[in-house]
Amino acid sequence: MSRKNKKIGGVVIIILILFCWQTWASVSLNDLLAKPLIVKQTLAEAQVLIVHGCGLYTDGRLTECAQERVDWARKLLTEGLAQQIILSGGYTNGGLTEAQAMADYLKKQGVSSSQLFLESKSQSTWQNVLNSLEILKQHNWSRILVVTSPFHTARTFLVWQKVCPGCELEISSPRTSWLLTPGLSSRWSGLKMLVREYLALGYYKLSGRL
């Protein structure tokens, strides 16, 4: 067997091992990859919660990723950690932006529209932060509690620290996440999202956004 064929065979074996691990192992690649991305969290009362969007289905419904963020924000609101929420996200599907869809969902859960501030232009985490910062300045808010998914906390925290060094910043995420659930489809969808997050971290670092 030629050296080239040996290399190809080795790569195939590695891929098969990773596939079997991701499909059947009790601890998936997602668990291992997600751990370095999760920021240690402490909760403190804030002037406002900020929720970053996480996509919509074609009919305008929140994705699992987006819904877990909004549900967690509503829990924090109920616990009295803030009285206002900035909903940030301009990705559009089903005729709605992420911010609008999150607001509609929260209003159905009993949250008053007077507590909601919509930022409907952002298409990335960087823009989420910059555009939400404009709302903070308008209301003279500096104590903020940012809500996102566990795997997204590191990048979000670092960007907020860079863009708003004067903010008293806390970050929070749900205790569990859909991408760490045992279901096969969740595992593969979650793995794709985690790989994307590592690539985004690298890009943000190289472009000076962290």
Buried (B, 14 or more C-beta within 10 A) or exposed (E): EEEEEEEEEEEEEEEEEEEEEBEEEEEBBBBEBBEEBBBEBEEEEBBBBBBBBBBBEEEBBBBBBBBBBBBBBBEBBEEEBBBBBBBBBBBBBEEBBBBBBBBBBBEEEEBEEEBBBBBBBBBBBBBBBBBBBEBBEEEEBBBBBBBBBBBBBBBBBBBBBBBBEEBEBBBBBBEEBBBBBEEEEBBBBBBEBBEEBBEBBEEBEEEEBB
